[in-house]
Amino acid sequence: MQTAAKISEVPNFGKKVVTVSGKEVLLINVKGTIFAVENECPHQGSPLGAAVVKDGYISCPRHGYRFNLTDGKCPDHPEFVLTTFPVQLNGEEIQVDLG
């Protein structure tokens, strides 16, 4: 696990793009639960920093592909899966496991 940010840097219902070991990761705070996903849509590589998060899904701002925040699956296009990363909170630190 590597420290990616502090909890205070990702407000409730907010997002923050961070770089962890040279990889861009998008941190998402949904009611105190932190999710970490790759910051690139697997469909056409669009950055997800401007994506809409709703009902446990993140929607790509370019074409609207929706990905489950927990497992990265896209219900409408199962051939595309967004990479998700395990997150652990350690005090004020958000730690991400890039595997």
C-alpha positions in Angstrom: 0.0 0.0 0.0 1.2 3.5 -0.9 0.0 6.8 0.4 -1.9 8.6 -2.3 -3.4 11.6 -0.4 -5.0 12.8 2.8 -8.7 12.3 3.4 -9.2 16.0 3.8 -8.0 16.5 0.2 -10.9 14.5 -1.2 -14.2 16.1 0.0 -17.4 14.3 0.3 -18.8 13.5 -3.2 -15.5 14.9 -4.6 -12.7 13.5 -6.7 -9.0 14.0 -6.9 -6.4 12.9 -9.5 -3.2 11.8 -7.9 0.0 10.1 -9.2 1.1 6.9 -7.4 4.3 5.3 -8.6 4.0 7.1 -11.9 0.4 6.0 -12.5 -2.6 8.4 -12.5 -5.2 7.3 -10.1 -8.6 9.0 -9.5 -9.7 9.0 -5.8 -13.5 9.3 -5.2 -15.2 10.0 -1.9 -18.8 8.8 -1.6 -20.2 9.5 1.9 -16.8 8.7 3.5 -16.0 5.6 1.4 -12.9 6.2 -0.7 -12.7 4.5 -4.1 -9.6 4.4 -6.3 -9.7 3.8 -10.1 -7.4 4.3 -13.0 -7.9 7.8 -14.4 -8.5 6.6 -18.0 -11.6 5.2 -19.5 -10.9 1.8 -21.0 -13.1 2.6 -24.0 -11.0 5.4 -25.6 -8.7 6.6 -22.9 -10.5 9.7 -21.8 -9.5 11.1 -18.4 -12.1 10.6 -15.8 -11.5 13.6 -13.6 -14.6 15.3 -15.0 -16.7 12.1 -14.8 -20.1 12.0 -13.0 -20.4 9.8 -10.0 -23.9 8.5 -9.2 -25.5 5.5 -7.5 -22.2 3.6 -7.2 -21.1 4.2 -10.8 -18.7 6.6 -12.6 -19.7 7.8 -16.0 -17.1 8.7 -18.6 -17.6 12.3 -19.7 -16.8 11.5 -23.4 -19.3 8.8 -24.2 -21.1 8.1 -21.0 -19.9 4.5 -20.4 -20.7 3.7 -16.8 -18.4 1.7 -14.6 -19.1 0.2 -11.1 -16.8 1.8 -8.5 -16.3 -1.5 -6.7 -15.3 -3.9 -9.5 -14.9 -1.6 -12.5 -17.5 -3.6 -14.6 -19.5 -1.8 -17.3 -23.0 -3.3 -17.4 -23.8 -1.9 -20.9 -20.4 -2.9 -22.5 -19.0 -5.9 -20.5 -15.9 -6.0 -22.8 -14.7 -2.8 -21.0 -13.6 -3.0 -17.4 -12.2 0.0 -15.5 -9.2 -1.0 -13.3 -10.0 -0.5 -9.6 -7.5 -0.5 -6.7 -7.9 -1.6 -3.1 -8.0 1.3 -0.6 -7.1 1.4 3.0 -7.4 4.4 5.4 -4.5 4.8 7.8 -5.4 7.7 10.1 -5.7 10.7 7.8 -3.9 8.9 4.9 -5.5 7.3 1.9 -3.4 4.3 0.9 -3.8 2.6 -2.5 -2.5 -0.9 -3.5 -1.6 -0.8 -7.2 -0.9 -4.5 -7.1 
